[in-house]
């Protein structure tokens, strides 16, 4: 009996974990994949020092993808596990994976995964965002702005990549990012153009609706009454002919 209860509990936990995976992937597809690259990088910074009670839950979801248990998710692992819970093509999975791989290392780290999930679950506040801003700024000279050199120092990325990251959120076009600009990218929400169930394997497929054409719905015209070429006889003529016969 205990074994059966344990098995039932494990199945329930697995179901909960897969449901969270679907929700996280949906958030990645509709929000983070469209977000500026600097935001995705900032989420990674936030995750380094996070003490959120959600961490244990996220670690379990990360382990779902991390088949080799080496602390990183490769595309092969990602694609395989996505196929277990979602009806997503390899091409779409590759596009999503590359968006989440902030540093371009070819893998998704635990912090990249955690940062994305913390935002999805509403675990971020302005203080977390401000701390991330200060950490990125400190990489070079702590002048109250994020510069191209700050980004290059933080993530060892090419200058051209750093310039693109700045340009994506540089609202006043001065080549640096102040805190208001940094904060605004966390407040921006993108239109949810992909319902959560779109890639759900268990989603019931609707039967195609057949729309009848005009030719199919038009009732056939009534057949015209048979007509005779002979002229119709009047009542008087009919009586007269009857009298003659008699």
Buried (B, 14 or more C-beta within 10 A) or exposed (E): EEEEEEEEEEEEEEEEBBEBBBBBBBBBBBBBBBBBBBBBBBBBBBBEEBEBEBBEBBBBBBBBBBBEEEEBBBBEBBBEBBBEBBEBEEEBBBEBBEBBBBBEEEBBBBBBBBBBBBBBBEBBEEEBBEEBBBBBBEBBEEEEBBBBEBBBBBBEBEEEBBBBBBEBBBEEEEEBBBBEBBEEBBEEEEEEEEEBEBBBEEEEEEEEEEEEEEEEEEEEEEEEEEEEEEEEEEEEEEEEEEEEEE
